[in-house]
């Protein structure tokens, strides 16, 4: 027997600078998030004000109107982050559970986290969000029970005092530092091979994992849902003429991505920051693809990712033919494979400008010099002869200059 879903009411504040379509799109996305979290969205509300009301965000009058409509045991979700005071006041006025977009996203992350690393990062973000909201008797929080907005790895009881939460945060930060160190060592191992790293970035559900699978031929979890991928995946991706790169897929971005989440997922996002090239995957079929592109660029700026970017317009198979034909040069379909060769060529050309393929011969007396090549270039082939070894490799100008006397 299917369990009855908790009913959700969505609320947005439209300020003077916001256009109607912008608020509608934000609410539509909030509805998708709510449904992904297992809720049933029954109604949405928009309150127009020039500025948020400090005590109740939308104004006491509007809150009392909502109280007449909201059913018992339901949940009210605000599209913007509420202050602890606003959340408490609204919960009292509405006499039901009240959360905001940040708390909803954190809950979805808690449901999706699979690896130990993911669980640590989610719990850290949740506790940093919860700590300032543990005031008084926690009436607003107690109404949440154990459902949306409260679950997570290492679920913490709402009555936990600040001291215990701070201790838990300290422990999680220590665990996360170990994760970062491990990731750093893994990254050093990859860097020692001199193989370039290309990171897939993009809005959530833009098709990054589908593209990873299409380009590498390896398994990657794919689902038509927001935040299907939390843990980074790194796979080998073959280019032309024996060249190859590491291709990494990581968590998708979203508008109003909680800062607590960005901070907590720093270890994961470092894979993006340290990549040599970013492929920004954009859902060309989405009506707000431009706004989604800008939201991703904002997050990249926030985390300090300044590498070159190739924009990849995905899902052109969902567009009418005449519209798809007008897409930028890198219009692709990761699902059908359309134009993937063009994408691989673009990545290959990017790195071809930085590296050149050269052949070297090292006599046995000079094999130490061959190690210099192995450690600082991408070796394509090696062949031993009675007199030494032939090595073909992709090298940058610095290594080419150092080993010029061995070049054939």
PyMOL commands that set and color helices and strands:
alter all, ss='L'
color gray80, all
select helices_A, chain A and resi 20-36+60-69+84-94+101-112+116-131+139-142+162-192+208-216+259-264+266-273+289-303+316-318+321-324+340-352+364-376+397-402+404-406
alter helices_A, ss='H'
color red, helices_A
select strands_A, chain A and resi 7-14+40-48+75-78+97-100+197-202+233-238+244-249+277-283+309-314+356-363+378-385+388-395
alter strands_A, ss='S'
color yellow, strands_A
deselect
rebuild
show_as cartoon
